[in-house]
Amino acid sequence: MQRRPFLAAAAAAAVLVLGAAQPAAAQTALDDITTKKVITIAIPTDYPPYGFVGTDLKPQGLDIDMAQLIAAKLGVKAELVPVTSANRIPYLQTKKADLVISTLGKNPERERVIDFTAAYSPFYQAVFGPKNIAIKTPADLVGKTVGVTRGAMEDQELSKVAPSNVDIKRFEDNNATVAAFVSGQTQAIATGASVAGNMMVRNPGLNAEYKFVLKDSPNFIGIAKGEDKLKAKVNEIIAAAKASGELDTMSKKWLGRPAGALPE
């Protein structure tokens, strides 16, 4: 028996066996979404203006609009799953959701267990007031009364920038701060975007608007560790929406100000 042909045949057979033994590429979340034509997105329903239940009993808000935008750009249906602050990260880890779009801030502790896309919307503390009162800077608060919740982040930030002769009225909780503004006890209010958004939805007659920001803390989309293909695709969608002005339009609709510059 000739040795070389035998060795060549054996080598070819080994290659075939090894090739057959190689596992198929792992199915990623993006592959599953593309196959099923459905993306499951965790959203808030108790946190206006980012997510709440409307009079038609359907979820609405900035986060819901963002979820629908991503689904539309992927060419799939959005399956919206309500979550709370406590269970939104576990929903990613247990694959009950492909994405979490629920006013999620990024910090080192969370980055150890999930990944984040680029930021998609602002989350901020700011001064709000009626449209007929001109307030653009802290200096414009001189001669006006401003309500704020004692010890809250917006109290700390307002104290840093407000001139010493601004009349700051401090209340013990957000409800009291909002009630004082709604009843006319204060001419402006320093509070978080979510509190202000809820206030404006419930009291459209106030004709209130965003005046200037005190502190920005943007929102990011949460995604399970290892889902790099899905993360890259969502980042493409966010970048395109930022360039087209869609992020600014959503932010103006729900928060009263453009999204502005957001971190990648």
C-alpha positions in Angstrom: 0.0 0.0 0.0 1.4 3.4 -1.0 1.9 5.5 2.2 1.4 9.1 0.7 -2.1 8.5 -0.8 -3.1 6.8 2.5 -1.9 9.7 4.6 -3.6 12.2 2.3 -6.9 10.4 2.5 -6.6 10.1 6.3 -5.9 13.8 6.6 -8.9 14.7 4.4 -11.2 12.4 6.5 -9.9 14.0 9.7 -10.7 17.5 8.3 -14.2 16.4 7.5 -14.7 14.9 10.9 -13.4 18.0 12.7 -15.4 20.3 10.5 -18.6 18.4 11.3 -17.8 18.5 15.0 -17.5 22.3 15.0 -20.5 23.9 16.7 -22.7 26.4 14.8 -22.2 30.1 15.6 -24.2 31.0 18.7 -27.6 32.6 18.1 -27.5 36.2 19.3 -30.4 38.3 20.6 -30.3 40.3 17.3 -30.6 37.0 15.3 -33.6 36.0 17.4 -35.2 39.4 17.0 -34.7 39.3 13.2 -36.1 35.7 13.0 -39.2 36.3 15.3 -39.8 39.9 13.9 -40.4 41.0 17.5 -38.2 42.8 20.0 -39.2 42.7 23.7 -38.5 46.1 25.4 -38.9 46.8 29.1 -40.5 50.2 29.7 -41.8 52.2 32.7 -45.6 52.9 33.2 -45.5 54.9 36.4 -42.9 57.6 35.7 -44.3 60.4 33.5 -43.3 61.9 31.2 -40.9 59.0 30.4 -43.5 56.3 30.7 -47.1 56.2 32.0 -50.5 54.9 31.1 -52.7 57.2 29.2 -56.4 57.7 29.2 -56.7 55.0 26.6 -55.0 52.6 29.0 -52.0 52.3 26.7 -48.4 53.1 27.7 -47.1 56.5 26.4 -44.2 58.8 27.1 -40.6 59.5 25.8 -39.3 56.0 26.6 -42.3 54.4 24.8 -41.7 56.6 21.8 -38.0 55.5 21.8 -38.9 51.9 22.0 -41.3 52.2 19.0 -38.6 54.1 17.1 -36.0 51.3 17.6 -38.6 48.6 16.6 -39.5 50.5 13.5 -35.9 51.0 12.4 -35.3 47.3 12.9 -38.4 46.4 10.9 -39.9 44.4 13.8 -42.8 44.7 16.2 -42.2 46.1 19.7 -43.5 44.0 22.6 -43.6 46.3 25.6 -43.1 44.9 29.0 -43.8 47.1 32.1 -41.0 47.1 34.7 -40.2 48.8 37.9 -36.9 50.3 39.0 -36.2 47.2 41.1 -36.8 44.5 38.3 -35.6 46.2 35.1 -32.0 44.9 35.3 -33.1 41.4 36.3 -35.4 41.3 33.2 -32.3 41.7 31.0 -30.3 39.1 32.9 -33.1 36.5 32.7 -33.8 37.3 29.0 -37.3 38.5 29.7 -36.4 41.6 27.7 -34.0 42.3 24.9 -33.6 46.0 25.9 -34.5 48.2 28.9 -35.6 51.7 28.0 -36.6 52.9 31.4 -34.8 56.1 32.6 -31.7 54.0 33.2 -28.7 55.9 34.4 -25.2 54.5 33.9 -22.8 53.8 36.8 -19.9 51.4 37.5 -22.0 49.1 39.6 -24.6 48.6 36.8 -21.8 48.3 34.2 -20.5 45.2 36.0 -23.7 43.3 35.2 -25.2 44.8 32.0 -24.0 46.8 29.0 -25.3 50.2 27.9 -25.8 51.8 24.5 -25.2 55.5 23.8 -27.5 57.9 25.7 -30.8 58.6 24.1 -32.5 61.3 26.3 -31.7 63.8 29.0 -32.7 63.3 32.6 -32.2 66.5 34.5 -33.0 68.8 37.3 -34.1 72.3 36.1 -36.0 75.4 36.9 -39.5 75.6 35.4 -42.0 78.5 35.3 -44.8 80.1 33.4 -44.2 81.1 29.8 -45.1 84.7 30.5 -42.2 85.1 33.0 -38.8 85.6 31.5 -36.3 83.3 33.1 -33.2 82.1 31.2 -30.4 82.2 33.8 -30.0 82.1 37.6 -29.7 85.8 37.6 -33.2 86.1 36.2 -34.5 84.6 39.5 -33.7 87.8 41.4 -37.0 89.3 42.7 -38.9 86.0 42.2 -39.9 83.2 44.5 -38.6 79.7 43.7 -39.9 76.5 45.3 -37.7 73.5 45.9 -37.8 70.3 47.9 -35.5 70.6 50.9 -32.3 68.6 50.6 -33.1 67.3 47.2 -30.4 67.3 44.4 -32.1 70.3 42.8 -32.0 72.2 46.2 -28.2 71.6 46.3 -27.7 72.6 42.6 -29.9 75.7 42.9 -28.1 76.8 46.0 -24.8 76.7 44.0 -25.9 79.0 41.2 -28.7 81.2 42.5 -27.7 84.8 43.6 -27.9 85.3 47.4 -30.9 87.6 47.2 -33.2 85.0 45.4 -36.2 84.1 47.5 -35.9 80.3 47.7 -38.8 78.6 49.5 -38.0 75.1 50.7 -40.7 72.4 51.2 -40.5 69.0 52.8 -41.4 66.8 49.8 -42.1 67.0 46.1 -45.9 67.1 46.5 -45.7 70.2 48.7 -43.2 71.8 46.3 -45.5 71.2 43.3 -48.6 72.3 45.2 -47.0 75.6 46.1 -46.2 76.3 42.5 -49.6 75.2 41.2 -51.4 77.4 43.8 -49.3 80.4 42.9 -47.3 80.5 46.2 -44.1 80.5 44.1 -43.4 81.9 40.7 -41.0 79.2 39.6 -40.1 75.7 40.7 -36.7 73.8 40.7 -37.3 70.1 40.3 -36.6 67.0 38.3 -37.8 66.5 34.8 -40.1 63.6 35.7 -41.8 65.6 38.5 -42.1 68.7 36.3 -43.4 66.5 33.4 -46.1 65.0 35.6 -47.0 68.4 36.9 -47.4 69.9 33.5 -49.5 66.9 32.2 -51.9 67.2 35.1 -52.0 71.0 35.1 -51.9 72.2 31.5 -53.5 75.5 32.5 -50.2 76.5 34.2 -48.7 77.1 30.8 -45.4 76.1 32.4 -42.2 75.4 30.5 -38.5 74.5 31.0 -36.4 77.5 31.8 -32.8 76.4 32.4 -31.0 73.2 33.5 -29.4 72.7 36.9 -27.9 69.3 36.4 -27.9 66.8 33.5 -27.9 63.0 34.0 -28.7 61.3 30.7 -30.6 58.1 30.2 -29.1 55.0 28.5 -30.6 51.8 27.0 -29.7 48.7 29.0 -28.7 45.5 27.1 -27.5 42.1 28.3 -23.8 41.4 28.5 -22.3 39.8 25.4 -25.0 41.1 23.0 -22.5 43.2 21.0 -24.3 42.8 17.7 -27.6 44.2 19.1 -25.7 46.9 21.0 -24.0 48.1 17.8 -27.3 48.1 15.8 -29.1 50.1 18.5 -26.2 52.6 18.6 -26.5 53.0 14.8 -30.2 53.8 15.3 -29.5 56.3 18.1 -26.8 58.0 16.1 -29.1 58.4 13.1 -31.9 59.7 15.2 -29.6 62.2 16.8 -28.4 63.4 13.4 -31.9 63.6 11.9 -33.3 65.6 14.9 -35.7 62.8 16.0 -34.2 62.6 19.5 -34.6 66.4 19.8 -38.2 66.2 18.7 -39.1 63.5 21.2 -37.4 65.4 24.0 -39.2 68.6 23.1 -42.5 66.8 23.0 -42.2 65.2 26.5 -39.6 67.3 28.4 -40.0 70.8 26.9 -36.4 71.0 25.7 -34.2 69.4 23.0 -32.1 66.4 23.8 -29.0 68.4 23.1 -25.5 66.9 23.3 -25.6 63.4 24.7 -22.7 61.1 25.6 -21.8 58.2 23.3 
